[in-house]
Amino acid sequence: MIKLNLVLLAVAIGCALGVVTAQHKARELYVALQQQQAQAKHIEVEWGRLQLEQSTWAMHSRIEKIATGYLHMFVPDPSQVRLITVTPPPAGARR
């Protein structure tokens, strides 16, 4: 009877250690998950900031200002503009 009690006690202690180990591992994984979620949120905020910055750099008024100010470009007079139409080659023609 005493041997059976000792065996059951050893099994109970083994199970208790298994539960403690499993809970510890679950807590470690949960902390890692929270860290990854925080990093994902930070990256998402950074992505939004970069999209806003890109839209700012690509504004038409900014591009036009740079083209006229630094590159000395200008919109041509409508009388200087010529429209050229290109007709497609016939369907059977080779290049």
C-alpha positions as CSV (number, residue, x, y, z in Angstrom):
1,M,0.0,0.0,0.0
2,I,2.8,2.4,0.8
3,K,4.5,1.6,-2.5
4,L,1.3,2.5,-4.3
5,N,1.0,5.7,-2.4
6,L,4.6,6.6,-3.3
7,V,4.1,5.8,-6.9
8,L,0.9,7.9,-7.0
9,L,2.8,10.7,-5.2
10,A,5.5,10.6,-7.8
11,V,3.0,10.7,-10.6
12,A,1.2,13.6,-9.0
13,I,4.5,15.5,-8.6
14,G,5.4,14.7,-12.3
15,C,2.0,16.0,-13.4
16,A,2.3,19.1,-11.3
17,L,5.8,19.8,-12.8
18,G,4.4,19.3,-16.3
19,V,1.6,21.8,-15.7
20,V,4.0,24.3,-14.3
21,T,6.3,23.9,-17.3
22,A,3.4,24.1,-19.8
23,Q,2.1,27.3,-18.1
24,H,5.6,28.9,-18.1
25,K,6.0,28.1,-21.8
26,A,2.5,29.5,-22.6
27,R,3.4,32.7,-20.8
28,E,6.7,33.0,-22.7
29,L,4.8,32.5,-25.9
30,Y,2.2,35.1,-25.0
31,V,4.8,37.7,-24.2
32,A,6.5,37.0,-27.5
33,L,3.1,37.4,-29.3
34,Q,2.5,40.7,-27.6
35,Q,6.0,41.9,-28.6
36,Q,5.4,40.9,-32.2
37,Q,2.0,42.6,-32.3
38,A,3.5,45.8,-30.9
39,Q,6.2,45.6,-33.6
40,A,3.5,45.0,-36.3
41,K,1.6,48.1,-35.1
42,H,4.8,50.1,-35.2
43,I,5.6,49.0,-38.7
44,E,2.0,49.8,-39.8
45,V,2.3,53.3,-38.4
46,E,5.7,53.7,-40.2
47,W,4.1,52.5,-43.4
48,G,1.3,55.1,-43.1
49,R,3.9,57.8,-42.5
50,L,5.9,56.7,-45.6
51,Q,2.8,56.7,-47.8
52,L,2.0,60.2,-46.6
53,E,5.5,61.4,-47.3
54,Q,5.4,59.8,-50.7
55,S,2.2,61.6,-51.6
56,T,3.7,64.9,-50.3
57,W,6.8,64.5,-52.5
58,A,4.7,63.6,-55.6
59,M,2.3,66.6,-55.3
60,H,1.8,68.2,-58.7
61,S,2.4,71.7,-57.3
62,R,5.8,70.6,-55.9
63,I,6.8,69.0,-59.2
64,E,5.8,72.0,-61.2
65,K,7.7,74.3,-58.8
66,I,10.9,72.2,-59.2
67,A,10.5,72.0,-63.0
68,T,10.1,75.7,-63.4
69,G,12.5,76.9,-60.7
70,Y,15.5,74.5,-60.9
71,L,15.2,72.9,-64.3
72,H,13.9,76.1,-66.1
73,M,11.1,74.1,-67.8
74,F,7.9,75.8,-69.0
75,V,4.6,74.9,-70.6
76,P,4.8,75.6,-74.3
77,D,2.5,78.0,-76.0
78,P,-0.5,76.3,-77.5
79,S,0.6,77.6,-81.0
80,Q,3.8,75.7,-80.6
81,V,2.1,72.4,-79.8
82,R,1.6,70.0,-82.7
83,L,-0.5,66.8,-82.5
84,I,0.9,63.8,-84.3
85,T,-1.3,60.9,-85.0
86,V,0.2,57.5,-85.7
87,T,-1.8,55.0,-87.7
88,P,-1.3,51.4,-86.8
89,P,0.2,49.1,-89.5
90,P,-2.2,46.8,-91.3
91,A,-3.0,43.5,-89.5
92,G,-1.0,41.3,-91.9
93,A,2.1,43.5,-92.0
94,R,5.4,42.4,-90.4
95,R,7.9,44.6,-88.7
